[in-house]
Structure formats: C-alpha cells, structure tokens
Amino acid sequence: MNTCGPLAFIEKKCQGRVLHNEPLSSHTSFGIGGPADAFVWADGVEDVEIVQDAVLSNEIPFLVIGNGTNLLFHDEGFRGVVLRLGRHFKGIVSEGTRVTAGAGANLSKTLSFCAEHDLGGFEFAVGIPGTVGGAVSSAAWTRSGGIRDRLSRVTAMGPKGDVVTKDAPSLGNEHGDLVPDGCIITEVSFQLEPAPENAIRLEMERLMARRKQTQPLNKRSAGCVFRNPEHQSAGRIIDECGCKGMRVGGAVVSEKHANFIINSGGARSEDVLELIERVRERVHSATGVLLGLEIDVVDPWGGMRRDA
Ligand SMILES: Cc1cc2nc3c(=O)[nH]c(=O)nc-3n(C[C@H](O)[C@H](O)[C@H](O)COP(=O)(O)OP(=O)(O)OC[C@H]3O[C@@H](n4cnc5c(N)ncnc54)[C@H](O)[C@@H]3O)c2cc1C
C-alpha cells in the first residue's frame, strides 16, 4: 500500500522526531537491520495516540521498540513505522517502597535509582541492557529473579487510545503476555523492599562480575538466542553439541557463552538466521531437543517470529 499519506500525517502531527529510512542497525544491540520507512521518537502520549491511530486505520506495519536488545531486524528493514519512547517516558519516581518508571527508562537507571533510595529486590536485573517497557514485554529474568515478581502495576495504551491498567496480584502468576497484543506499555510500578544502599550495590557488583565472566559483553549480540528447555540450560546443550565457534558470514556462536550469537562485524540478518537453523539442527539431531527462540525476529512486513 502507499504509506506516504499516513507517514506525512504522522510527521505533521507528532511533537517528537520522525526519521525517514532510519537504519535499524543503529537501534539494536546486534547492530543489524535495514531502514525503517518511518522511525518515530514519541515525545508524549499524544504522539503514541497519533501513530497508533494512523497505522491502525491504514493497516501499516507497526512495532514499538525499547533499546532493541532482544531483537533481530531484517536486512531489508521494516516497511512501516517503528516507534521508540522518548524523553517523556524516562522519568522515575518513588513513593514509599513503590518505584514507578516510564517505559522508556533504562533498566540500569531504574536500578541505580532504587539503590539511591535504599530500595532492594531489583538487583537481579543488573546488566540487562533494555528499557523498562522492553523488559516487561519480554518478561526479562535471570537465575536470581524475574521482573514479573516485582510488578505492582503496568499501564499501557491500547490500539484505540484506551488506557489499560493491570495491578498486582493479577500480574503475578501469568505466564502469557502481561498486556493485550497491540498495547504499548507506557509506565510500570515495582514493589520493592527497604535495604541499605551499600548492600544493594555490593549485590549488583557481585552479579555483574558473574555476568562479565560468563557472557561476551564487549561484543554485539542480543543476549541469549534460545529459550531454556524446561529444567535444562540451552547454553549447556549447545556447548555439549560442539556449536561454539560455528560461523555463518559475520555471525558466530560465542566461545564464551554458547547461547550468544555475536555479530563479529558485518553480519547480516540472513547470517544470523542461517546460524540459528544450523545450531537447532545440530542440537535436534544430537539430542532430540528442538530449541525455541528467546529473541524476537522481525520481518520487513511486521510479522514477529519466535521460532524462525
Ligand atoms: C548482553 C545482553 C545480556 C542480556 N541479558 C539478559 C538477561 O539476563 N535476561 C533477560 O531476560 N534478557 C537479557 N537480554 C535481552 C534483553 O536485554 C532483554 O530482553 C530486555 O528486557 C529487552 O529490552 P529492550 O528495551 O531492549 O526491548 P526490545 O529488544 O527493544 O524489545 C523487545 C520486545 O519488547 C517489545 N517492547 C519494547 N518496548 C515496549 C513497550 N513500551 N510496550 C510494549 N512492547 C514493548 C518489543 O516490541 C519487542 O517485542 C540481554 C541482552 C543482551 C544484549
């Protein structure tokens, strides 16, 4: 379809910046992805409403992203609108032991805020390079805890401009999506507990040191590529199948952590996808385990794959 009209409308109406043919490689930790037709930095809920309305009524592919640390975009880019939450969505405040952060706030900033305010319970998330919205949407977790355990309220905007709010305890035990499809998370509240700042910082340092030891943090990646099968570690299985160092083009299975695929320079999305397939095939034929994807693979027309 011709998207020129709706995109011009978005550009005219939005307060935030609207970029054309913006390379998505600049917005992902993998450093991979061709241009998006339009890339909007939403500068308030009105911008989100304008974009949602325009893409919905014109059936334009649409995706909201955070820091792009769990995403693989296609080399052809995205034939629609990619939205990122700007300054307006980065505030962090506290009230007692409850911390409320805009969905565009970095997790690292939120963690520091918690430590400064003597609020503990969020240390497990240290080193996860995403935003609050992205972490909630992808249910970020580590062996020491998960973001869902700390949720007190999630606020999102529905596709028709409606505000959706979910409170604990209805958030706690869910395994599926926290907000309905097509909703954009705008704000999240976490329930924490009093703890001395120095103890919080010590625990964060301990966890970060473990991360540095076990993960290739100085390389471009999207974190763990495959989900852990129940009661098993995907990384261990991949390692035992001898996949470390496997390469397709610029994409390489990390020698440091077998569940990380690294962009060693100039990797294309096709390289990563081909490598994913080879790892899955090798693991499947050796063990019978079929690995599912942890990262989101986004095709140019807006489809999202978790099992490429
Ligand atoms: C080095 C490294 C280490 C990592 N370690 C971990 C780890 O320990 N644990 C872990 O769970 N993950 C880890 N990750 C993966 C990733 O950082 C997390 O999944 C993170 O929470 C994603 O946040 P993001 O802002 O980058 O989201 P993005 O990657 O931008 O988006 C992820 C998904 O969330 C959706 N989304 C983003 N923002 C919103 C919003 N406001 N409303 C609705 N949907 C939204 C997107 O559409 C997409 O489907 C790691 C990644 C890297 C590169």
The ligand as a Gaussian input file, in Angstrom:
#p B3LYP/6-31G(d) Opt

LIG

0 1
 C       24.420000      -8.580000      26.632000
 C       22.956000      -8.893000      26.860000
 C       22.555000      -9.513000      28.012000
 C       21.199000      -9.815000      28.222000
 N       20.833000     -10.438000      29.371000
 C       19.524000     -10.718000      29.585000
 C       19.116000     -11.374000      30.788000
 O       19.898000     -11.678000      31.668000
 N       17.788000     -11.647000      30.947000
 C       16.868000     -11.308000      30.006000
 O       15.679000     -11.578000      30.200000
 N       17.240000     -10.706000      28.847000
 C       18.531000     -10.390000      28.614000
 N       18.901000      -9.773000      27.447000
 C       17.897000      -9.486000      26.416000
 C       17.253000      -8.078000      26.522000
 O       18.174000      -7.141000      27.057000
 C       16.007000      -8.098000      27.396000
 O       15.025000      -8.950000      26.871000
 C       15.434000      -6.680000      27.545000
 O       14.461000      -6.704000      28.546000
 C       14.807000      -6.140000      26.265000
 O       14.516000      -4.767000      26.464000
 P       14.571000      -3.720000      25.256000
 O       14.147000      -2.398000      25.782000
 O       15.874000      -3.763000      24.580000
 O       13.423000      -4.321000      24.324000
 P       13.475000      -4.504000      22.740000
 O       14.514000      -5.508000      22.391000
 O       13.542000      -3.188000      22.075000
 O       12.036000      -5.141000      22.501000
 C       11.750000      -6.435000      22.992000
 C       10.250000      -6.698000      22.835000
 O        9.520000      -5.820000      23.688000
 C        8.583000      -5.061000      22.937000
 N        8.516000      -3.738000      23.564000
 C        9.536000      -2.883000      23.806000
 N        9.081000      -1.777000      24.433000
 C        7.751000      -1.931000      24.567000
 C        6.703000      -1.134000      25.101000
 N        6.936000       0.079000      25.646000
 N        5.424000      -1.614000      25.070000
 C        5.154000      -2.831000      24.534000
 N        6.102000      -3.641000      24.000000
 C        7.382000      -3.189000      24.007000
 C        9.137000      -5.027000      21.516000
 O        8.096000      -4.806000      20.560000
 C        9.737000      -6.418000      21.416000
 O        8.745000      -7.369000      21.121000
 C       20.244000      -9.467000      27.226000
 C       20.659000      -8.823000      26.053000
 C       21.997000      -8.530000      25.868000
 C       22.418000      -7.825000      24.601000

